[in-house]
Amino acid sequence: MSNTRGYAAESSTTPLQPWSFNRREPGPSDVKIDILYCGVCHSDIHQARDEWGGSIFPMVPGHEIVGRVTHVGSAVTKFAVGDLAGVGVLVDSCRECHNCTVEKQEQFCERGAVQTYNSRFKDGSPTYGGYSENIVVDEAYTLKISPKLDLAAVAPLLCAGITTYSPLRHWKVGPGQKVGVVGLGGLGHMALKFAHSLGAHVTQFTTSPGKEDDAKRLGADEVVLTRDPEALKSLASTFDFIIDTVSAPHDLNLYLGLLRLNGVMVTVGVPPEPAAIQPFALLINRRSLAGSGVGGIEETQEMLDYCAEHNIVADIELIPIQKINEAYDRVLKSDVKYRFVIDIASLKG
């Protein structure tokens, strides 16, 4: 076991603070990674504050991890010491069920995927995430990171990136399609970048007038301010695909009404309350409402390679780990453009 420094929530009501814990020694198939950067996801806040229930404390959050390999086990074939590597939301799964082996969608493991933090390994020991100096991960759940891009800005791709890329790929979004993005935050700005890159005509929906210029800079063909219901009427039944990234309560029916025949709306945000859906919003035009989470390891690597090829990264604000509690408060106020990333070097200073 190796002693590791990090930041942890001791309970759902305490701020994150310095905490030391033990990482397992690397096994034959493991890589050990010195963490360079870790993104701050809204789900970190939900779990650290036990808003989804079942949180395991002390908790070291963080599942948007980029670092450098410092040790490889004897059976490792994909990585060498000195390589850049990433870790996303998953660090293990059963590796036997249909979803793991055939679909290559480990995030939907039928026996329950092992999350990077706030989860338990198969031996019952807790997992600790990326708000820390290092991490030990099986190479099968470790991702290759290109040196072409700003590494700090790559970190959010491990969650915000794949969460938006996966549904766009699954529903085959591309040229000639009209796509709507609801919300322009950590998830929304990545959805906008990807949809634009894939060749779709993209409309950004936002409640914030101050984000219009940013949305166009990020790739929006047009911006619609949703505080004005009249602005939506002319867009009824015109969209092929809508990705909803908002985690605050809002009316999904407003956007379902914008879908044309066989149009699909996918939710990737997690509002705190159940949504009320009007049946006619789905019956008309045979519309579909779906959900999507992160992708599997293979698809996440595909996304990272796509980003390296097309020069896509997150828009970030780099912070020292000592400002993590302030960052949480700012996330809740939507006061970040568009993702906080922790410089882990600050932990060692």
N, C-alpha and C positions, 0 to 999 in steps of 0.2 A: 504494500500500500504506500502511496506517496501523498504527502501533505500538500494541499492546494489552497491558495488564497482566493477568496471570492467575495461577493456581496449576496446576502440572503435576507429573506423575510422570515423572522422567527415565528410570526403568527399573522393572521389576516388583518390585524389592526396595528401592527408595528411597521415603521419605515424600514426600508432595506438598509443594512449596515454590514461592515466588514465581518467575515466569518471564514474560518478555516475548516477544511474537511478532507477526507481521504478519497483519492481516486484509486481504482484497482490497478494493479500492475498489468501491463499489456500482455495478452496471451498471444499464441502463435498467429492468429488471424487479425490481430488488433494493430491499429496505428495510434500513436500518441501525437497530439497536435498542440503546439504552443499557440494559444489564441491571440490574434492580432486585433480583430474587431468583432463586435457583436451588436446586431441590430436590436432595437427596442420595439417589440410588437405589442399591439393593444391587448392581445391575449395574455401577455406577461402580467399586465395589470389585473385582468379578470381573475387569473389563477392565484396571483400573490395575495389578492384580497378575498379569495374564496368565493367569488361571485357565481361560479358555476358549480360549486359544491365539490366535496371530496379532495380538497387540496391537502398535500403532504408537506408538513413543516418539520424542520427548517427547509425553505425552498430557495434554491439558486436558479432564477429564471434564465431565459435566453436560448433561442433556437434559430438564430440567424448568424451562424458562426463561420468566420474565415480565419485561417491560421496557417502555420507552417509545420510540416511533419518533422518530429525530432526523434522518433523511434518507430521501427516497423518490426512486427513479429516474423518468425521464421517462415511462416506460410504465406505471407503477404506478397502479392504479385503486381498490384496496380500502383503502388506508391513506393517512393524511396525517400530517405532522409533528405530534407531540404525542399521537397515538393510543397506547393501550395495545396491546401485542402479545405473543404467546407463540410459543415454538418447542418442539416436542416431540422425538421420537426421530429424525424424518426431516428432511432438508433438500433432498433431490432424489431422483428416480428416472428411469427411462428415458422415461416419459410416452408410450410407444407400445404397450406390450404389453397383452394382454387384462386383466390384473389392475389395471393403472394406469388404463386408459381406460374399460373397460366396468364392471368390478367396483368401481372407485374404491377399491381396496385397495392403495395404493402400498407399504405395508409388505411386501407379498408380490410386489413387482416381479420379473418373471421374469428380468430381467438384473441384479438386485441393487440394492436401494435404497441411497442414500447416507445413512449415519447421521450424526447431528449431531456426533459425535466418534468417534475411533478408526476412521475410514473415509477414503475418498479421493474427491475430486470427479472429474468426468469428465476433467479435465486432469491428473490424477495427484497433485495437491497434497493434503496431509492436511487433514482437518476438525478443528477445535478447538471444544470445547463451552462450557458456560455458567459454568464457574468463572472468569469473566473479566469485563472491563468492558463489552464490547459484542460484537455479532455481526451479520454481514451475511447475509441470507437472501432467496432469491427469494420474492416475495409469494405465489406459489402454494403454498408450504410454510410460510406464516406464518399464525398464528391470531389471531382477534379476542378480546380479553379484556374482560369486562364490569367496569366500575368499581364495581358493586354489592357485590362481595365483598372480603374481606381479601386483598390481592394476594399476600402472602407465603404464605398458606394455599392459594391457587389454584395455585401453582407445581407441587406434586406431582400435580395433575390431569393434567399433560401426559404423565405416564407411568403412575404408580400408578392414576390415575383412569381413563384410557382402557383400560388393561390389564384392569381389572375390569368396566367398563361394556360393553365390546365383546362379550364372550361372553354377558353377561346379555341384551343386546339381540338378539344373533344367535339365541339359543335361546328368544327371546320369553318371558322370565321375567316373570310378572305376578301379578295377584290370583288367589287360589285355589290357587296352587302352594306346595308345601313345599320350601324351599331350605335347603341346608346350606352354611356357610362354614367351611372348614378353615384354621385359623391366624388370629391376630389381631395382625398387624403392619402394615407400611406398605401392603401390598396388601390384607390381610384386612379392615382397618378400613374401607377404601373399598368393598370388595365388600359388606360388611355395610350400610353406609349406602345404597348403591344398591339392593340387594335389598329393603330395608325401604321405600325411597321408591317402588319399583315396585309395592308392594302385596303382596309375597309374605309368607308365614309363614316366618320366618328362624330357624334354629338355628345357633348359633355353637359350633364344636368347637375346644377349646383344651386344651393340656397344663398351663396355668398357672391355678391356683385364684385368684390375685390379680387376674385379668382379668374375673371374672364381672360385677362391678358396671359396669365400663367397657363390656362387651359389651352389656349391657341399656341403658345410656345411649345407645349408638350405634345401637340399633334392634333388638337381638336379642329374639325372643319367648321363647327359652329358651337355656340354655347347658349344654353337655355336656362334662364333663372326660374326656378320652380316655385318661388314664392308668388308668382303671378299665374294663377290657374289658366288664364286666357292664353298664355304662351304655349300651353300644351294642346289646346284644342285643335290647332291646325296640323298637329303632328299625329293625330289619331290614325291608327292602323297603317303606319308607314315604316316600322322598324322590323328588321329580320331578327335581331338579337339585342338583348339588353343585359348588361352585367351590373348588378346592384351591390355596391361595396359599403353601404351605410350601416353602421352599427347602432345608430340611434333610432328610436321609434319613428316610423313614417308610414304613409299609406301606399302599400304596394299596388293597389288597384289603379292608382293614377298612371303608373307606368305600364301595367298589363294592358291598359286600353290603347297603348301606343303600338302594340305588336300587330303586324299584318297576318295574313293567313299562314298558319303553322309556325308563327314566330315563337321564340323561346326567351324567357327571362330567367336568369340564374342569379341566385343570391349567394354571396360569399361573405357578407357582413353578418354579425350576430347581435341583433337587437335584443334588449333585455326582456321584452314581452312578446308573446305570440302575436302573429299577424292575423288580421281578419280579412279573409278573401271573399269577394263577392263571386258566386258561381258564374254569373253571366260574363264576368271579366275573363273567364277561361273558355266558356262555351262559345262566345263569339270568336270567329276566326280560328277555332280549334287551337287556341294558345296553350302553351305549356309553361309551368312554373317549376323550376328545378333548383337544386342546391349543389354546391361543389366545395371541396376543401383543397388541401394541398395535393400534389401529385405523388406518384411513386418515385423510387430512386432513379429508375431509367428515364422517366419523363423529366425529372428535375435536372438530370445531367443534360438532357436534350435542351432544356430551357437555358441552362448556363452556357452551353455551346452556342446557342442561337444569340444570346446576348453578347457574347464575345465577337461573333461574326458581324452583328449589326450595331455594335457600340451602344448597348442599352444598359444603363445602371439606374439606381434609385437617386432621387434628389434628397440629399441628407444634410443633417446638422450634426457635426462630430462633437461629442461631449466627453469630459472625463467621468469616470465612474462615480466620483464623489458627488456628481450632480444628478444622479439617477432619480432620486425622489422628486426633485424639481421637474425633471423631464416627465415623470408620470403625471404630475399635476398639469403640465402644459399639454400633454397628449389629450387629456380629458377636456381641455379648453380649445382643442384643435389649433393650438399655437405652435405648429411646426410645419415646415415645408421641406420634405413631406414625411421624413423618417429620421428619428434619432438613431445614431450609431455610437456605441461606446468604444473609445480608444482604450484598449486593455493595457496599454503601456502605462496608463495613469494608475493602474492598480499596483504596479511594481515600483512606482516612484516614491 
